[in-house]
Amino acid sequence: METIPDGLDADRVRAVLVRLGLCSADEPLSCVPLAGGVSSEIVRADLPGRSVCVKRALGRLKVAADWRVPVGRSAHEAEWLRIAGVIVPEAVPRLHGYDPELGALAMQWLAPDLHPVWKGLLRDGCCDAAFAAAVAESFVAIHAATAGDAAIATRFDTGPLFHALRLEPYLLATAERHPALADRLRALVATTASTRLALVHGDASPKNILAGPVGPVLLDAECAWYGDPAFDAAFCLNHLLLKCLWTPPATDALLACFDAFAASYLAGVAWEPPERLAARIGALLPALLLARVDGKSPVEYLVDERDRAFVRRIASALLREPPATPAAVAAAWRGALSAR
């Protein structure tokens, strides 16, 4: 595993920016640490008349479990930004450059007052189905444009990294907690790992999506992998279901967002029969529901054991009888919520 000095301090940030030609060695610089989630450290570098966002992946993720992954994933994120920036230029921050010496990337700074985080909006009950559809359109555009591209498949031959970041901590760790469902979860891992169709973001969570002035902006592609696009769709849809338990008064609006995302995404699928991909989304959804309760990265907002037990019960039932579509998962979820 790569060894890179700890701490993205001002001296290291300056060194990165100088190497990338983004500032001079003696230019005034101040750094403001930002919330980087569990997997990275991020700072806003303020220079005269401009700001730059500098990000570096962490080797040990900030979760209770001992979860370690290679920091070289920052290079894959930089490459994902370059490719996505050509396909959906308004939907990703502009990449200024990648510094392999420190494993850090520099990108466009997007002011929070103009780019609120979608997760925060959903928490506050601001659930816009049209925005959810636009998020789906951005993801499916990237998938469609990269489907069947052998060169991109080679550049993102990152299966071991995706396994370490997604399949093991989410699905296999959950299988350890649920022996009766282990065979089903391991089968999903095998199917997902062997499906290589398009460039996948890998962390399609509302916390990584900004609501910009002209539409969604996608962030945090450390998990980028050439694989199964169903994973991105299922990952995002899963969050819309779970947030019904976080913000119960917004349940109907959240489920409307779910429906809009699913419909918009499937409408853009041209590289395979949409119903085939829909079935993989439907199969992944209950596994991801369960993983966000009993995997290595449980969602932080489900603090009531009754809510966690509810997720376990519904997800387990759906894993035993896999639904054929995302809509079938949403219908089961909606019905279970109504019966609580």
Secondary structure, DSSP 4 states (H G I P E B T S, - for coil): -----S---HHHHHHHHHHTTSS-TTS--EEEEE--TTTEEEEEEEETTEEEEEEEE-SB-SSSS--B--TTHHHHHHHHHHHHHHHSGGGSPPEEEEETTTTEEEEE---TTTS-BHHHHHHTT---HHHHHHHHHHHHHHHHHHTT-HHHHHHT--HHHHIIIIIIIIIIHHHHH-GGGHHHHHHHHHHHHH---EEE-S---GGGEEEETTEEEE---TT-EEE-THHHHHHHHHHHHHHHHHSGGGHHHHHHHHHHHHHHHHHT--SS-HHHHHHHHHHHHHHHHHHHHHSSS--TT---HHHHHHHHHHHHHHHHS--SSHHHHHHHHHHHHHT-
